[in-house]
Amino acid sequence: MAGAVSGGGAERDGEGSEEQQKRSEIYTYEAPWHIYAMNWSVRRDKKYRLAIASLLEQLPNRVEIVQLDDSTGEIRSDPNLSFEHPFPPTKAMFVPDRECLRPDLLATSADFLRIWRINDDSTGVEQKALLNGNRNSEFCGPLTSFDWNEAEPRRVGTSSIDTTCTIWDIDREAVDTQLIAHDKEVYDIAWGGVGVFASVSADGSVRVFDLRDKEHSTIIYESSDPPDTPLVRLGWNKQDPRYMATIIMDSPKVVVLDIRYPTLPVVELQRHQASVNAIVWAPHSSCHICTAGDDSQALIWDLSSMGSGAGGGSGAVQQAAAAASAEGGLDPILAYTAGAEIEQLQWSSTQPDWVAIAFSSKLQILRV
């Protein structure tokens, strides 16, 4: 974590403004509409590229692909790579293909899972596949989220309000597996490895599934205050897959879990002043997580004291958690205040010193 990011908007005072002149820490892009879905590109030949999508209460919505021009410090939209999308995408994600071995793909979820191909020539963006998980109908339950498997990029898992999770083989454009994952709507899904994924639901549970044994799932956590409060987002720590984090609906609290010790949170992060909307683990460190919410705050936390670094056994984790709660809880190491409620948050895996946030119609990228 190089420089601390603090203060509101791109404004700084005193020494901060000198630092700003030397090296800008914040870049802002204003979209013509409210932004909801947003994602960093992974390809090493497309640095500082993001996809953003609109949240409009109408059928036609928009997706834009924007890029920071290093030399001018401007984030620009390429009109050739802006396209119409039916309904607001609940999520957008670039193919996890750092080495550029696959075509340049972007996936979006809304009424269906769609795979888009981004062409560098004048043809722009074309829809490569429209994937409907309901075999019995041309309609399907709206998709709340999806995750693209980094270890096996032909696999994409989707979550739906119809209680199912569907695992797609996008090369074959066919369903690998579809299972009823929860008792109520499934709100998010995350891969934890090649054949292992987890999901969260309106039924208040975090469940882990192994594709080698589809009949069973493991309940890692159930919300208790009050019972069955919906869980809306899930983040799985890619650097240390023992850990995941979840958000409780309309709660300022983030719950961090150790999958080896179900039901008992390792720690609860309680410094937000309003509902948390987004969580993302650092792509380059096993013990940092960023959270953002309706208090307009993006907070970065260091959980190494929780035993999530090297070798902290369960005793160490529980002791650290107990110590933290005795001291009134853990404090974040960095805080940034945006101009409005932050709805979306992404940490760049190819350039881990950059975090992107979306609030209202603004996209900001922040150096952390």
N, C-alpha and C positions, 0 to 999 in steps of 0.2 A: 504494500500500500504506500504509494509514493506521497503525493501531497494530499492534505485534507481538503475536502470540498465542503464549503459551508456557505451560509448566507442565502438570500432569496434571489431567484432569477439569475441573470448573468452579472448582477451588480455586485461589486465588492467595494470596500472602502479602505482607506489607509494603504498599508503595505500591499493589500490584496490587488489593488488596481495596477501597481507596478508589476506584480507577478503576472497579472492578466496580460499586460502588454508583452511580456517576455514570451509567454506561452499560454495560449488560451486554454482554459480548463473546461469551457462550456461552449457548445455549439447548438443553435436553436433553428428549427425549421417549423414554419407555420403552414399547416395544411388548410385547404379550403373547406374542411369539414372536421367534425369531432373524430378523433382517432381512438380506436379501440385495440384491434389486433396489431402486433408489431413484432419484428424479429430481425436479428442480425444475420447477415450472410456468413457462411462458414468457409467458403472457398478462399484459398490463399491468394488467388489472383483478383479477388474483388474486395479489397479492404474498405472499411468504412461504408459498406453498402447495407441498407436496411429495407425491409418491406413494411409499409404501413397500410392500414385499411380503415374505411369509414364506418361510423356508427350512425346510420340514417334510418329513420322510421319509415322506410319505403322499400319496395323491392329492389330497384337499382341502387347498388352501392359501388364504391370504387376501391381499387387497390393501386398504390403507387410504389415504385421502387426508387429510392432516393440514395444519393451518394454524397459523402463529404469530399469536397475538393480541398485537398491539403494546402495547396498554394494560396487559395483565396480565403479559406476558412468558411466557405459557404456550403450549406447542404442544399443540393439541387435535385429536383425531380426530373426524370427523363420522360418527356411526354410520350415517347415511343414505347415506354415500359409501364404506362398507366392504363388500366383496363377496368371494364365494368364487371361487377360481381353480383350475382343474385343474393339478396339478403346481406346483412352485415356479417363478415366472417367472425366466428368466435375465437379463431386462432389462425395464425399464419406461420409457416416454418419453412426455411430453406433446407434442401437436402443436406444431411450431415456428411459432406464429402470434401474434406479439406484439400485432398490431393487432386481434385478435379478429374476423377476417374469416370464419373457419370455425367450425363447431360446436366445442364444448369436448371434445376427444378425448384419449384415453390409449391407447397401444399397449403390448402385452406379448408377450413371446416365451417359448414353452415347447415343447410338442408341436406347436403351430401359432402363427402370428401372429394375435393377436386385437386388434381395434379396439373400444374401449369409448367410449360417449358419456356424458358427465357432465351430468346435468340439475340445474338449480338448484332445481327444484320437488321435491315429495315422491317422485317416481318414482326418484330416486337415479341409480345407474349401470346402463346397459343395454349388452349386447353388440351392437355394430353389425355386426361382420363377423368371421367365422372363415375364415382364408385358409390353404389347404393347397397347398403348392408341388408336391406329387407328383401328377401327372395320372393316374397308373395305379393309385392306391390311395387308400383313405380314410385311410391312415396316412402319415406322412412322417418323415424323419430328424429327431430333436430339433434345435431351433434353439438355437444357442449365443449369438446376439446379433442386433442389427439396428440400423439407423440411419435416421432420418427426414431427408429432404433439405430443408434450410432454404430453399434457393433455389427449390425446386419441391416444395411440401409434399404433392402428390398421390403422390410417390414414396417408397416405403420399401424399403430393401435389407435382406435377411436373410442370415445365414450359418448353415450347417448342418454336422452331423457327417458328412453324406453327400457331402462335398467340394464342394457347390455353393454359389453365391450366387444369390439370386432377387431380382429387382427387381419390385416390385408397383406397380400403379396402383391406389391404394386408392379412388379415386373410382369406377372401373369394377369394383373388386374382382376384378381380373384380373392375370395375370402379364404384365409387359412383356417381361422377358428372364430366362432362367435359364441359367447357365453353370457348367461344371465349372471351379472356380477354382484348385484345388490338387490335390496328389496324396494328401493325407490330410485329416482333419477341418479345417474352417474354424472358427476360434475367435472372430474378431471382424471387423467391417466398419465402414468410415467413409467418408462422402462428402467429397469435396474440391472440389465444385462441382456444376454442373447435371448433367452426364452422366459425371462421373468419380468412381470410388470405389476404395478400396484394401481389402485383406483380409490377415489373418495366419492362420497355420495350424500344425498339428502337423508339417507338413513343414519348418518352420523358415524360411519365406520371407515377406517382405512383397511383395505384388504390387499393381500399379496397373492398373485397367481403364478404358477409354474406351468408352462405349456406342456411339460412332460406328464403332468398329472392334472388334467383339466377339471376333474370332478371335485377337487378340493381347493379351498383357499384358506389363508391364514389371516385372522383378524389381528391387526397390529395395535389398533387403538379404537376406542369408541368414545365419542363426546359424552360428557357427563353433567354439564352445567348449563342448562338442564339436559337430561338425557335425550339422545337422538337429535340434538341440534345439528343441522346440515354442515358438512365439511365441503368447502368449495374449491380449494386449490391444493395441489400436492407437488412438492419438489423432492426429487431423489438426488442425494449427493453423489455425483459421478466420481469424485476422487476417493470417497470412502463410502461404499454402498451399504454400510451398516446403518447409515443415518438418512432420515428423511424428515421433511417438515410439512405441516399442513396448516390451513387457515380455517377457522370456524366462522360460519356466516354471521355477518354484522358484529364481529368481535374485534377488539384492538389487539388481540393476543395471537402470537404465533407459537405453535406447539412443535417442538423438536423431539423426534422419536429415534430410538435405537431398536432395529428390528429383532435383535437378539433378546430383548426384554420387553415383550408386548405389554400393552395397556398402560404402562407407566411412562409419562414423558420424561426425557432426559432433562429438559429445561423448557420453561415457557418464557418467551420474550414479550415483555409487557411495557414497552416505552412508547408505543403509538397512542395517540390521543383520540383516535377514531378508528373505524373499521379498516382492517388490512385488506388490500385487494390483490397483492402480488408478492411472490417470494421467488428468489432465485439463488441457488448455491453458486459460489465462485467456481469458475471452470478450471482454475489453476491451483486451488488450495482446498484442502479437505475441511478447513475449520472456519471459513468465512461464508456468511450468508447475507444477502441484501433483501430488505422488506420495504414495501411502500403502501401508502393507504390514503384514506379520505382526510387525514390531517395534513395533506400536501407534503408529507415527509418521506424521504428515502433514507433508510438507516442501514449502515453496514455494521455487522456484529462479528466479533472474534470469539468463536466457541472453543478455542483450544483449552481453556480452563475447564471445559465440560468433559475433558477426556476424549474429545473427538479427534485429537491429534494422534501422535504415535502412542500406541500401547496402553491407553487408559482402560483398564478392565472395568467390569461393571461396578465394582466397589468404588473405584476412583470417580467414575461418572456420577454415581449416586451421591457420593460425598461432595463433589463439586457442585452438583445441583442443589443439594441441601444447603451448602455454604452460600450459594448465590441467593437462594430464597431467604435465608436468614438475614442477608445484608440488603434485602429489599429488591433483589433481582439484578440481572446483568444489565449494564449500560452499553449502548452502541459505541463503536470507535469513531464513526463518521456520521454526520447528519447533513442532509441537504434539504432545503425548503423550496418547493416549486411554487408556481403561481396559482395552482388549483389542485383539486383532488387528483392524486396519481392513480391511474387505472391500469397501467401496464409498465412492466419492468423487464429488461433483458440485459444479460451480461455477455459481452462478446467473448466467444471461446477462442477466436484467433488473435484478438488483441485484448488480453485480460485486464488492461488498465482502463478500459472504457465500459461504462454502464449507460444504457439508454432508458429513458423514461418517457411516458406519454401522459399528458394531462390536457384536458380540453382539446383544442385543435393544435397543440404544440408537441413536437418531438424534440427532446433535448438529449444530447450525448455529453456525458460528464466524465472527466478523467478522475479516476480514484487512485 
